[in-house]
């Protein structure tokens, strides 16, 4: 029986290792391609590194396209969306978790039901709405519709439900208002959940391709995913330079994840304790 468990454990480790390698291989291949010459990209059989490391590919990412502008646009939009969703989701999550008001559960269920609406179904009505406000080809069309999040509200509500009610009662006895309880008690305790929501929101906004493709026309207002797509030529593409630009575009996500890794793991764990 014990030997059988060991075999199963070994098989499980092998499967997990293969799964991990499958996920990390495209990332490693992207980095290796960014350090090759264009001719070495198409050599068969392929090799991870060329004859020499071509660091100049990273210096050429802005040769034909305003990569810095793409990067700044993505950074600006993502930061604003993340800050807005942290604020609105934490406020709504606190209200649904701790406050009493009529039809609270029904409203929460209806709000949560919006998660099952496919994203693409909302594109056309959102575009028509943005056109009415004259926000097409403006960053407002990428920021305003993303100021609130049903997923973020759900995540924050689940985390707030794990905080002992005694803290809330003690604050009320001391004369704290509901906003004071939210701002002074719950918000400082919710760093793990905020970090988790921030990482998810940053990844969603940073990697968003479809919305910029629909709403943005000017090259000066493009975000990184759309800008990287435009760097592909009709007949030829400088793949090493494109891969170098892609590697640089991933750095903010990686830095944010490593900085918030501890809070991220705690937030995912704690927010799933209560249903």
N, C-alpha and C positions, 0 to 999 in steps of 0.2 A: 504493500500500500504506500509505504514511504518512498520506495523507489519510483512508483508511478507518479507521485507528486513531483519528484525531482525531474522526471522526463517532461511532464507537462510544463513545469517552470522553465526548463531549457527551451522547449518549443515556443513558449510565450516570449521569452527574451529574444529568440531569433526573429520572430514575427515583428516585435517592436523595433528591433534594430533595423530590419529591412524597411519597415515603414518610415523610420527616422531618416534613413539614407535616401529613400525615395523623395522625401520632402526637401532635404537639404541639397540634393544633387543639382537641381536647377539653379539654386542660389550660387553654388560653387562654380557651376559652368558659366553663369553670367559674369562672375568676377574674372574667371580665367579668360573669357572672350574679350573683356574690356582691356586686357593687358597684351593682346596679340595684334599683329598686323592684319589687314583685311584679307590678304591671301591665305594666311595661316588659319583663318576661320573655316575655310572650306576644304582643308586638307583631309584626305581619308587614308588610313584610319585616323580619327581625331586624336588630339593630344591635349592635355590640360594646360600646358604652357608652350609658348612658341620658343624660337631660338633665343630671343631676348625679351625682357619685359618692357613694354611700350607704355611708359607713364604719360607720354605726350597725348594719349587719347583723352585723358582727363582735362588737359589744357585746351582741347579743341571742341569741347561740348558747346561753347558759345560762338563758334566760328560762323555758322550760318543761321542760327536761331537764337533769340534772346532767352537763353536758358535761365539767366538770373531773374528776368521778369516772370517767367513761369514759376520759378521757385518762390519768389516773393508773393505772387498772387495766391498760390496754394497755402503758403504760410499764413498770410493775412486771413483768408477765408476760414481755414481750419482753426486758428486760434479763436476767432470770434464765435464760430459755431460751438467749439468746445466750451468756452466760458459761458455762453448763453444756455447751453443744454445743462451744464452743471447747476446753474442757478434755477432755471425753470423746473428741471426734473427733481431737484432736491426739495423745492418748495411744494410741488405737486405731490411728491412722494410722502412728505411730512403730513400734508393735509389728508391724504387717503389713509395713512397709517395711524394718525393720532387724533385728528379732529373729528367731531361729530356734526354732521349736517344731513339734511334730508336726501334720500336716494343716493347716499354715498357709494354703496356697493354696486348699485345699478349703473351709476355714472362711471365707476372704475371699470366695470365689465364692458361697457360700451366703448370706453377709451381704449381698453386693451384689445377689443375686437378689431380696431383699426390695423393691428399688426398683421392680420390675415389678408388684408387687401394687398394684392400684388403691386409692387412699386411701379411697374410699367403702366398699370391702369391709370395711375394718377398723373402721368406725364402730360397728357394732352390737356386736361382741365387746368393743371398747374401752368402750362405754357400760355393758355388763353388768359388766365388770371394775370400772369406776369406781363403779358402784352397790354392788357387794360391799364396796368400801372406804368407802362413804358419802362419796364425793368429788363426787357430782353436785351442781351448784349451788355448786361451790367452785373457786377458782382452781387448786387442785392438779390438777384434771382437765385443765387446759390446760397445766400445767407438767411434771408427772411423765412423761406419755407422750412428751414432746418433749425429754427430756434427752439422748438419743442420736440420731445421724443416720447412716444408711448413706452418704448423699451426702457428708456432711462427712468421714467416715472415708476415703472414696475420694479426695476432693479433697486431704486432708492427706497421704495415702499417696503420691499422685502427686507432690506437692511434695517430700516427704522423699526420694524416689528421686533427685531432681536434686541433692541435696547430696553433695559428694564423700566417698567412703568414707575417704579419708585423714584427714579430721577426726575421724571416729569411731575409727579405729585409733590416732591420736595420743592421744585422750582415754583410750582403754583402757590404753595404755602408761603414762599418768600415773596410773592407778589409779581412773579414773572407773567407777562402776557404770552399768548401763543407764539407771536413772532419772536419774543425774547427767548422762549424755550427752544424754538427752532434755531435761532442765530447763536445763542450762548451755550446751549447744551448739546443739541443734536448735530449741528454742523461740525463742531470740532471733533466729535466722536466718529464722524462718517468719512474720515480720510480714505480708508480702504475702498469703500464703495465709490467715492468720488474719483479715486485713481482708476478703478476699473472702468467706470463709465467714461472717464476722460480718454483712456486708451482706446476703448471701442469706438468712441465718437471720432477721435483723431484719425484712426485707421479708415473709418468709413468716409470721412470728408476728404482726407488726403488722397485716397485711392479712387474717389468718385470719378467715373469717366462719362457716364451716360448724361447726367445733368449738364455738365459743361458742354458736351457735344450738342445738346439740344438748345441751350440758352445762349451760348457764347459764340460770336462770329469773329470778332477782332483778334488778331494774333497777340496784340498787346494785353489782352485780358484773359488769355488762355491760362489754364492751370497746368500743373506738371503732367498728369496723365494725357490730357489732350495735346499738350505741347510735344511730349515724347512721341505720340502717335503721328504728329505732323512732321517729325524728323525722318520718318520713313519715306524714301523717295519712290516715285512711280515706277522707275525702271531699275534703280540701284539704291542700296542703303549701305551706309558706312556702319556696319554692325558693331565693330569695336567701340566707336565713339558713342553709338546709341546705348550700348551696354554700360559704358562708363557713366553716361548721364543717368541711366537707371539706377546704378549703384549709389550715386550721389543723392538721388531722389529718395532712396530708402533710409538714409542716415537719420533724419529727424525721428522717424518711427522707431528705429532701433534704439536711439538715445533715450527717447521718452519711455520705451518699454523697460530698458535696463534701470533707469532712474526710479521707476515706479513699480519694479518687479515685486518687491516685498508686499506693498499695499495691494497690488493687483491680485496676487494669489489669495491674500486674506479676504479681499473684497468678494471674489468669486465664491470662496468657501462660505463666508458668513451670510451673504445675500441669498444662499440657497437653503438655509436652515429651516425657514418657515414657508409654508405654502399659502 
